[in-house]
Amino acid sequence: MATVTVQLKILGPGCTNCKRLAANAEAAAREMELAYELEKVTDIGRMIGYGIRRTPALVINGKVAVEGRVPSPEELMSILAQHTA
């Protein structure tokens, strides 16, 4: 069976909260033993394309899952489970 890679994108200018969201998302994905790719998107045009109003935001497999806050790794595990089922 082929391993499915989860696509994670952190949308934001690279601020402290953006870095925390990236770290928490990676911790959650590792804890769940998911194969994942993480991309940090800082280009405003690309961010607007996702329809977000606040940063940081987390996009999972092309869908905005979190916007304007930094969930804990535990909460992100629940969010990841919903978006990868």
Secondary structure, 3 states (H helix, E strand, C coil): CCCCEEEEEEECCCCHHHHHHHHHHHHHHHHCCCEEEEEEECCHHHHHHCCCCCCCEEEECCEEEEECCCCCHHHHHHHHHHHHC
